[in-house]
Each structure stands twice: as C-alpha cells, then as structure tokens.
Amino acid sequence: MGKFKAKTKGKNLLLSQALLNYYDEFANFNEDCAFLCDAFACLADNYEVLDEYSIHGLARNAHWLKQRTKELKERLKQIRTLDSTY
C-alpha cells in the first residue's frame, strides 16, 4: 500500500472513530434534553408549585444545557479540524 493510501485509510479510521464517539455523546445529550423538556413542561403546567428550589433547579439546568451545547459544538469543531489536517 502506498503512503497516500495508508495515510488516507488512517485518516478515515480516525474520523470514523471520532464521529462514532461524538454520536454516542450526542445521543446521551439528546436523552438528557428530552428529560429536561418534559420536566420543564411539567413545572410550567403546575406553575403554582414553583418555589425557590424549583426556580434554582430550572436556572441550574438551563445553565448546564447551554454549557453542554457549547462543549458539543467545540467537539464538532475538533472533529472537523481532524478532517482538514490531512
């Protein structure tokens, strides 16, 4: 196998593994988001029970959601960088 083919095969394996890992990470995030959406909807339906702890929980989870989205975006940029380095 020539150098170019070996390099291309290595690149493809690296990208494939990175995308599979990202897929798993994103699938878990998607499940967490679905749970949070259900929880937020339940709280909205029962707005009279929004005590100080519920409000704090909402804010904390909203912050986590934004941070996790940012992390996933950065991971995707890293995977894209893998593609352009070869």
ABEGO torsion letter per residue (X at the ends): XBAAAAAAAAAAAAAAAAAAAAAAAAAAAAAAAAAAAAAAAAAAABAAABBAAAAAAAAAAAAAAAAAAAAAAAAAAAAAAAAAAX
